[in-house]
Amino acid sequence: MSGRRSRFEIYVDILNEIMDGVDKPTKIMYGANLSYKPLKEILHSMLDQGLITENAGSSKDKRTKFTYELTTKGVNVVRYYSKAKNLIEINNPKDLD
């Protein structure tokens, strides 16, 4: 079992959820395994950085005010992270003994 996720890993998890087609805040929250308050703060930060865009919710679903979608910059972050992760071979710390 791994330790706590870094803030960067949480950002990437959220970006991956949105890239996989999850666009509503509650679904993103469950998929990224976060509570609502940190999710709101991170989504706001991502909006400020231009990683995601916020769209008005659909007229048929009155409960969802906003949906989210990745920008080109957000897609690039996910791709670069995936490439870097695949290039690095991480050994189990128990194997180092």
mmCIF file of the C-alpha atoms, coordinates in Angstrom:
data_MODEL
# 
_entry.id   MODEL 
# 
loop_
_atom_site.group_PDB 
_atom_site.id 
_atom_site.type_symbol 
_atom_site.label_atom_id 
_atom_site.label_alt_id 
_atom_site.label_comp_id 
_atom_site.label_asym_id 
_atom_site.label_entity_id 
_atom_site.label_seq_id 
_atom_site.pdbx_PDB_ins_code 
_atom_site.Cartn_x 
_atom_site.Cartn_y 
_atom_site.Cartn_z 
_atom_site.occupancy 
_atom_site.B_iso_or_equiv 
_atom_site.pdbx_formal_charge 
_atom_site.auth_seq_id 
_atom_site.auth_comp_id 
_atom_site.auth_asym_id 
_atom_site.auth_atom_id 
_atom_site.pdbx_PDB_model_num 
ATOM 1  C CA . MET A 1 1  ? 0.000   0.000  0.000   1.00 0.00 ? 1  MET A CA 1 
ATOM 2  C CA . SER A 1 2  ? 1.408   3.390  -0.936  1.00 0.00 ? 2  SER A CA 1 
ATOM 3  C CA . GLY A 1 3  ? 1.564   6.499  1.227   1.00 0.00 ? 3  GLY A CA 1 
ATOM 4  C CA . ARG A 1 4  ? -0.358  9.707  0.843   1.00 0.00 ? 4  ARG A CA 1 
ATOM 5  C CA . ARG A 1 5  ? -0.692  11.302 -2.569  1.00 0.00 ? 5  ARG A CA 1 
ATOM 6  C CA . SER A 1 6  ? 1.133   14.501 -3.299  1.00 0.00 ? 6  SER A CA 1 
ATOM 7  C CA . ARG A 1 7  ? -0.852  17.545 -4.376  1.00 0.00 ? 7  ARG A CA 1 
ATOM 8  C CA . PHE A 1 8  ? 0.479   17.027 -7.892  1.00 0.00 ? 8  PHE A CA 1 
ATOM 9  C CA . GLU A 1 9  ? -0.807  13.442 -7.949  1.00 0.00 ? 9  GLU A CA 1 
ATOM 10 C CA . ILE A 1 10 ? -4.236  14.663 -6.809  1.00 0.00 ? 10 ILE A CA 1 
ATOM 11 C CA . TYR A 1 11 ? -4.251  17.232 -9.636  1.00 0.00 ? 11 TYR A CA 1 
ATOM 12 C CA . VAL A 1 12 ? -3.365  14.522 -12.162 1.00 0.00 ? 12 VAL A CA 1 
ATOM 13 C CA . ASP A 1 13 ? -6.048  12.193 -10.759 1.00 0.00 ? 13 ASP A CA 1 
ATOM 14 C CA . ILE A 1 14 ? -8.656  14.931 -11.223 1.00 0.00 ? 14 ILE A CA 1 
ATOM 15 C CA . LEU A 1 15 ? -7.400  15.700 -14.738 1.00 0.00 ? 15 LEU A CA 1 
ATOM 16 C CA . ASN A 1 16 ? -7.544  11.983 -15.598 1.00 0.00 ? 16 ASN A CA 1 
ATOM 17 C CA . GLU A 1 17 ? -11.133 11.758 -14.366 1.00 0.00 ? 17 GLU A CA 1 
ATOM 18 C CA . ILE A 1 18 ? -12.132 14.723 -16.526 1.00 0.00 ? 18 ILE A CA 1 
ATOM 19 C CA . MET A 1 19 ? -10.200 13.306 -19.495 1.00 0.00 ? 19 MET A CA 1 
ATOM 20 C CA . ASP A 1 20 ? -12.093 10.017 -19.088 1.00 0.00 ? 20 ASP A CA 1 
ATOM 21 C CA . GLY A 1 21 ? -15.356 11.897 -19.612 1.00 0.00 ? 21 GLY A CA 1 
ATOM 22 C CA . VAL A 1 22 ? -16.387 12.588 -16.025 1.00 0.00 ? 22 VAL A CA 1 
ATOM 23 C CA . ASP A 1 23 ? -17.521 16.204 -16.027 1.00 0.00 ? 23 ASP A CA 1 
ATOM 24 C CA . LYS A 1 24 ? -19.738 16.738 -12.968 1.00 0.00 ? 24 LYS A CA 1 
ATOM 25 C CA . PRO A 1 25 ? -18.136 17.800 -9.656  1.00 0.00 ? 25 PRO A CA 1 
ATOM 26 C CA . THR A 1 26 ? -19.632 14.999 -7.565  1.00 0.00 ? 26 THR A CA 1 
ATOM 27 C CA . LYS A 1 27 ? -18.519 12.297 -9.992  1.00 0.00 ? 27 LYS A CA 1 
ATOM 28 C CA . ILE A 1 28 ? -15.032 13.860 -10.181 1.00 0.00 ? 28 ILE A CA 1 
ATOM 29 C CA . MET A 1 29 ? -14.925 13.939 -6.375  1.00 0.00 ? 29 MET A CA 1 
ATOM 30 C CA . TYR A 1 30 ? -15.745 10.218 -6.087  1.00 0.00 ? 30 TYR A CA 1 
ATOM 31 C CA . GLY A 1 31 ? -13.422 9.201  -8.923  1.00 0.00 ? 31 GLY A CA 1 
ATOM 32 C CA . ALA A 1 32 ? -10.461 11.126 -7.484  1.00 0.00 ? 32 ALA A CA 1 
ATOM 33 C CA . ASN A 1 33 ? -11.277 10.002 -3.929  1.00 0.00 ? 33 ASN A CA 1 
ATOM 34 C CA . LEU A 1 34 ? -11.553 13.495 -2.432  1.00 0.00 ? 34 LEU A CA 1 
ATOM 35 C CA . SER A 1 35 ? -13.938 15.379 -0.208  1.00 0.00 ? 35 SER A CA 1 
ATOM 36 C CA . TYR A 1 36 ? -15.872 18.311 -1.631  1.00 0.00 ? 36 TYR A CA 1 
ATOM 37 C CA . LYS A 1 37 ? -14.010 21.232 -0.039  1.00 0.00 ? 37 LYS A CA 1 
ATOM 38 C CA . PRO A 1 38 ? -10.523 20.259 -1.312  1.00 0.00 ? 38 PRO A CA 1 
ATOM 39 C CA . LEU A 1 39 ? -12.038 19.443 -4.712  1.00 0.00 ? 39 LEU A CA 1 
ATOM 40 C CA . LYS A 1 40 ? -13.558 22.930 -4.998  1.00 0.00 ? 40 LYS A CA 1 
ATOM 41 C CA . GLU A 1 41 ? -10.224 24.547 -4.094  1.00 0.00 ? 41 GLU A CA 1 
ATOM 42 C CA . ILE A 1 42 ? -8.307  22.437 -6.603  1.00 0.00 ? 42 ILE A CA 1 
ATOM 43 C CA . LEU A 1 43 ? -10.859 22.989 -9.387  1.00 0.00 ? 43 LEU A CA 1 
ATOM 44 C CA . HIS A 1 44 ? -10.635 26.750 -8.763  1.00 0.00 ? 44 HIS A CA 1 
ATOM 45 C CA . SER A 1 45 ? -6.830  26.552 -8.932  1.00 0.00 ? 45 SER A CA 1 
ATOM 46 C CA . MET A 1 46 ? -6.998  24.536 -12.163 1.00 0.00 ? 46 MET A CA 1 
ATOM 47 C CA . LEU A 1 47 ? -9.354  27.105 -13.679 1.00 0.00 ? 47 LEU A CA 1 
ATOM 48 C CA . ASP A 1 48 ? -6.916  29.892 -12.769 1.00 0.00 ? 48 ASP A CA 1 
ATOM 49 C CA . GLN A 1 49 ? -4.046  27.963 -14.379 1.00 0.00 ? 49 GLN A CA 1 
ATOM 50 C CA . GLY A 1 50 ? -6.001  27.274 -17.562 1.00 0.00 ? 50 GLY A CA 1 
ATOM 51 C CA . LEU A 1 51 ? -5.978  23.476 -17.176 1.00 0.00 ? 51 LEU A CA 1 
ATOM 52 C CA . ILE A 1 52 ? -9.766  23.140 -17.293 1.00 0.00 ? 52 ILE A CA 1 
ATOM 53 C CA . THR A 1 53 ? -12.776 25.169 -18.366 1.00 0.00 ? 53 THR A CA 1 
ATOM 54 C CA . GLU A 1 54 ? -16.054 25.543 -16.525 1.00 0.00 ? 54 GLU A CA 1 
ATOM 55 C CA . ASN A 1 55 ? -19.265 25.241 -18.518 1.00 0.00 ? 55 ASN A CA 1 
ATOM 56 C CA . ALA A 1 56 ? -22.843 25.892 -17.481 1.00 0.00 ? 56 ALA A CA 1 
ATOM 57 C CA . GLY A 1 57 ? -24.641 22.677 -16.514 1.00 0.00 ? 57 GLY A CA 1 
ATOM 58 C CA . SER A 1 58 ? -27.261 21.188 -18.784 1.00 0.00 ? 58 SER A CA 1 
ATOM 59 C CA . SER A 1 59 ? -30.788 22.556 -18.666 1.00 0.00 ? 59 SER A CA 1 
ATOM 60 C CA . LYS A 1 60 ? -32.260 19.112 -17.986 1.00 0.00 ? 60 LYS A CA 1 
ATOM 61 C CA . ASP A 1 61 ? -30.167 18.564 -14.841 1.00 0.00 ? 61 ASP A CA 1 
ATOM 62 C CA . LYS A 1 62 ? -31.039 21.379 -12.450 1.00 0.00 ? 62 LYS A CA 1 
ATOM 63 C CA . ARG A 1 63 ? -28.754 20.054 -9.682  1.00 0.00 ? 63 ARG A CA 1 
ATOM 64 C CA . THR A 1 64 ? -25.491 20.510 -11.565 1.00 0.00 ? 64 THR A CA 1 
ATOM 65 C CA . LYS A 1 65 ? -24.561 24.162 -12.013 1.00 0.00 ? 65 LYS A CA 1 
ATOM 66 C CA . PHE A 1 66 ? -21.227 23.555 -13.739 1.00 0.00 ? 66 PHE A CA 1 
ATOM 67 C CA . THR A 1 67 ? -19.453 20.878 -15.728 1.00 0.00 ? 67 THR A CA 1 
ATOM 68 C CA . TYR A 1 68 ? -15.735 20.753 -16.430 1.00 0.00 ? 68 TYR A CA 1 
ATOM 69 C CA . GLU A 1 69 ? -13.664 19.961 -19.474 1.00 0.00 ? 69 GLU A CA 1 
ATOM 70 C CA . LEU A 1 70 ? -9.928  19.828 -20.156 1.00 0.00 ? 70 LEU A CA 1 
ATOM 71 C CA . THR A 1 71 ? -8.142  22.502 -22.119 1.00 0.00 ? 71 THR A CA 1 
ATOM 72 C CA . THR A 1 72 ? -5.262  21.712 -24.438 1.00 0.00 ? 72 THR A CA 1 
ATOM 73 C CA . LYS A 1 73 ? -2.905  22.620 -21.603 1.00 0.00 ? 73 LYS A CA 1 
ATOM 74 C CA . GLY A 1 74 ? -4.666  20.137 -19.293 1.00 0.00 ? 74 GLY A CA 1 
ATOM 75 C CA . VAL A 1 75 ? -4.436  17.363 -21.876 1.00 0.00 ? 75 VAL A CA 1 
ATOM 76 C CA . ASN A 1 76 ? -0.703  18.077 -22.283 1.00 0.00 ? 76 ASN A CA 1 
ATOM 77 C CA . VAL A 1 77 ? -0.144  17.835 -18.513 1.00 0.00 ? 77 VAL A CA 1 
ATOM 78 C CA . VAL A 1 78 ? -1.822  14.411 -18.417 1.00 0.00 ? 78 VAL A CA 1 
ATOM 79 C CA . ARG A 1 79 ? 0.169   13.178 -21.416 1.00 0.00 ? 79 ARG A CA 1 
ATOM 80 C CA . TYR A 1 80 ? 3.525   14.421 -20.076 1.00 0.00 ? 80 TYR A CA 1 
ATOM 81 C CA . TYR A 1 81 ? 2.859   12.914 -16.665 1.00 0.00 ? 81 TYR A CA 1 
ATOM 82 C CA . SER A 1 82 ? 1.904   9.560  -18.216 1.00 0.00 ? 82 SER A CA 1 
ATOM 83 C CA . LYS A 1 83 ? 5.054   9.530  -20.353 1.00 0.00 ? 83 LYS A CA 1 
ATOM 84 C CA . ALA A 1 84 ? 7.290   10.391 -17.388 1.00 0.00 ? 84 ALA A CA 1 
ATOM 85 C CA . LYS A 1 85 ? 5.626   7.755  -15.215 1.00 0.00 ? 85 LYS A CA 1 
ATOM 86 C CA . ASN A 1 86 ? 6.172   5.108  -17.901 1.00 0.00 ? 86 ASN A CA 1 
ATOM 87 C CA . LEU A 1 87 ? 9.843   6.040  -18.284 1.00 0.00 ? 87 LEU A CA 1 
ATOM 88 C CA . ILE A 1 88 ? 10.622  5.648  -14.591 1.00 0.00 ? 88 ILE A CA 1 
ATOM 89 C CA . GLU A 1 89 ? 10.792  2.162  -13.208 1.00 0.00 ? 89 GLU A CA 1 
ATOM 90 C CA . ILE A 1 90 ? 9.815   2.306  -9.557  1.00 0.00 ? 90 ILE A CA 1 
ATOM 91 C CA . ASN A 1 91 ? 10.964  -0.598 -7.441  1.00 0.00 ? 91 ASN A CA 1 
ATOM 92 C CA . ASN A 1 92 ? 9.239   -1.730 -4.298  1.00 0.00 ? 92 ASN A CA 1 
ATOM 93 C CA . PRO A 1 93 ? 11.243  -0.365 -1.299  1.00 0.00 ? 93 PRO A CA 1 
ATOM 94 C CA . LYS A 1 94 ? 11.283  -3.893 0.176   1.00 0.00 ? 94 LYS A CA 1 
ATOM 95 C CA . ASP A 1 95 ? 13.278  -4.998 -2.894  1.00 0.00 ? 95 ASP A CA 1 
ATOM 96 C CA . LEU A 1 96 ? 16.072  -2.557 -1.984  1.00 0.00 ? 96 LEU A CA 1 
ATOM 97 C CA . ASP A 1 97 ? 17.127  -4.500 1.128   1.00 0.00 ? 97 ASP A CA 1 
# 
